[in-house]
C-alpha cells in the first residue's frame, strides 16, 4: 500500500474554532450515514488513512484531531480531559448537523466514545447507531500501560515530557506493535513529526491524565457500554501489551461474548498494522 504523507492527508483537511482554538478535522461528506472516527493517544486522525477510502464508499466520514493532538492546537494551559474532548466532538457534530452517527474508535478515543455514549444514554439530543472499538483501555483494571506511560503519569511526568525526543519516542512506540507489523524508519519519523508538531510532546504528561480519569469514572463509562441499546463490537490486536488479550477477556466477562474479532499477530494499532483485516471485521460487524 502506497504511503500517505502528512501533507497529503492534511492538505484536504478542514478546521473550526473551538473556544479560541483551531481544531483540524478530516471529512468526506456524502448522502450516506455519518461515521465518526475517534483516534487514540498520542497520534491523530492520520491513523485512519489506510481504511479511509473503503469506508468513504459506505459512509459520510468525520475524523477530528482532538485538541492537543496532530494538527489541532496544543495549548499548554488547557484543562485536558476526556470530558472536554467529548464536548469538542459533540460541538463539531452539531456544527455539521449530524444528530445520528456511528462510531469507530481506538485507544484514548474508546474512552471518549464511552463518554459520548453515557451522554447519549442520558439525552435524546443525538443517537449513536452503532459503536465499534479497537484496542483501548476501556476497563482500567485490564489496562497495562508501558513504562513511558507510567512515568508520564508520575510526579516526574513533566520532566519526562521535556526530555522526550524522537529516539525515545520511536523506541517506546515500536513496542506496542506486533512482531511482524512494526513501522519502518520512515513511518516512525512521520509519527514523530505528528506528535511533536507545535511541541505537542511537551504536553504529554497533561493529556495522559486520562488514565486516572478512567479509574475515577469507571462505573459511568462501564455503564455506558452495558446500557448501550444498539450494536456494539470489538476489533482487537491480541499481541498488544497494553490492551490486548486481557482486555478482550474482560470484555467477554462484563459486556458480551458476541461481536468480537481478534486479528492474530497484530498489536495495538490494528488499523495501521492490518487495515484489510480491520475492514473485513468492521463490514462483517455492520452487515450482521
Secondary structure, 3 states (H helix, E strand, C coil): CCCCCHHHHHCCCEEEEECCEEEEEEEECCCCCEEEEECCCCCCHHHHHHHHHHHHCCCEEEEECCCCCCCCCCCCCCCCCHHHHHHHHHHHHHHHCCCEEEEEECCHHHHHHHHHHHHHHHCCCCEEEEEEECCCCCCHHHCCCCHHHHHHHCCCHHHHHHHCCHHHHHHHHHCCCCCCCCCCHHHHHHHHHHHHHHHHHHHHHHHCCHHHHHHHCHHHHHHHHHCCCCEEEEEECCCCCCCCHHHHHHHHHHCCCCCEEECCCCCCCHHHHCHHHHHHHHHHHHHC
